[in-house]
Amino acid sequence: MRFAPFPFLLRLGLGSTLLLAAACDKDHDANHDDPSQVTFTQASLYPEGTQYDDDNDRFLVSSQTAGRIGQVKDDGTYSQFADDAQLVSTIGLKLDQAGGRNRLLAAVSDPGYNPTRTTAATQRKLAAVAIFNATSGAKTGYVNLGALRPNATAHFANDIAVDDAGNAYVTDSFAPIIYKIDAQGLASVFLENAALAAPAGSFGLNGIVYHPGGYLLVAKSDEGALIKVPLANPSSFTKVATTGLTLTGDDGLQLTDNNTLLVVCNAQGQVYRLSSTDSFVSVSRTGSFATGAVYPTTLARRGGQSYVLYSYLNALQQMQNPPVAQFSLTRVAF
């Protein structure tokens, strides 16, 4: 996500032949009947995050204005999947079904967009993760991450990655922090460093993915940078060399194999395909997909295909009236 002026209304190496397993959502053979686009109508929903649930043939989508998590079928039918009073605004989603965990994790923040749930105590101060049974939608946990740093100026939980052991890593866009929630639900500050801070009012750390080589890749939106964070020694993080690339407003990230990263740059209206031959010390651009002025935020992986979410969060930031009513998930073609 990029930043909006105050009041803050958010738009919020391995071998090249080794195929990615845990780092990306469950793949299966591409289904040639998969739609090129799924459009659903839900006035003023403004979703930011999405995942595809292969087991139930549905996209899951978040909402900055309603908080609830919805499910979308290929025919455009939208229905509620999960809701709870603690869901002020849901941002990034992570479906984690490995190892029998069968859970959906949702980043929860309060940008001030939900008129029924935002409060002075939580607006721009909330960073949490809600956990749901991925089949039933029942809430099974809630972790208040902002409480780990109560004196921080602001908080905004944005995106989530999960490693092979079930540890979740969560970015905070308003504080220079990546949190960790272990498989038992214990939260801690995984990485905190002033070099990861963004100017006040800007989004800093944003999209995040786990690479089975033992590191995280993280988008830093204010710089258009990619950060590589080793799990074994997070303080030794480095910037990925992106010579000649403009990744301003980088948001959602998705690994399609161990050497290929998709990056959504919302303000640019682009999805870039980046490739690395040196374990993400550096990357080069090998493809791009133009979305147009729809404020794309992130991607869902379905049957070997990637779908980008058209969020229209810019309209929300500008308080467009009437609000946007139709949102789309569009198959990326390079």
HELIX and SHEET records of a PDB file:
HELIX    1   1 ASP A   54  ASN A   56  5                                   3    
HELIX    2   2 ALA A   98  GLY A  100  5                                   3    
HELIX    3   3 GLY A  146  LEU A  148  5                                   3    
HELIX    4   4 ALA A  194  LEU A  196  5                                   3    
HELIX    5   5 PRO A  234  SER A  236  5                                   3    
HELIX    6   6 LEU A  313  GLN A  317  1                                   5    
SHEET    1   A 4 GLN A  37  THR A  41  0                                        
SHEET    2   A 4 GLN A 326  ARG A 331 -1                                        
SHEET    3   A 4 GLN A 305  TYR A 310 -1                                        
SHEET    4   A 4 PRO A 296  ARG A 302 -1                                        
SHEET    1   B 4 THR A  50  ASP A  53  0                                        
SHEET    2   B 4 ARG A  58  VAL A  61 -1                                        
SHEET    3   B 4 ILE A  69  VAL A  72 -1                                        
SHEET    4   B 4 TYR A  78  ALA A  82 -1                                        
SHEET    1   C 4 SER A  89  ASP A  96  0                                        
SHEET    2   C 4 ARG A 103  SER A 109 -1                                        
SHEET    3   C 4 ALA A 127  ASN A 133 -1                                        
SHEET    4   C 4 LYS A 139  ASN A 144 -1                                        
SHEET    1   D 4 ALA A 157  VAL A 162  0                                        
SHEET    2   D 4 ALA A 168  ASP A 172 -1                                        
SHEET    3   D 4 ILE A 177  ILE A 181 -1                                        
SHEET    4   D 4 ALA A 187  GLU A 192 -1                                        
SHEET    1   E 4 LEU A 205  HIS A 211  0                                        
SHEET    2   E 4 TYR A 215  LYS A 220 -1                                        
SHEET    3   E 4 ALA A 225  PRO A 230 -1                                        
SHEET    4   E 4 THR A 238  LYS A 239 -1                                        
SHEET    1   F 4 ASP A 250  ASP A 257  0                                        
SHEET    2   F 4 THR A 260  CYS A 265 -1                                        
SHEET    3   F 4 GLN A 270  SER A 275 -1                                        
SHEET    4   F 4 SER A 284  ALA A 290 -1                                        
END                                                                             
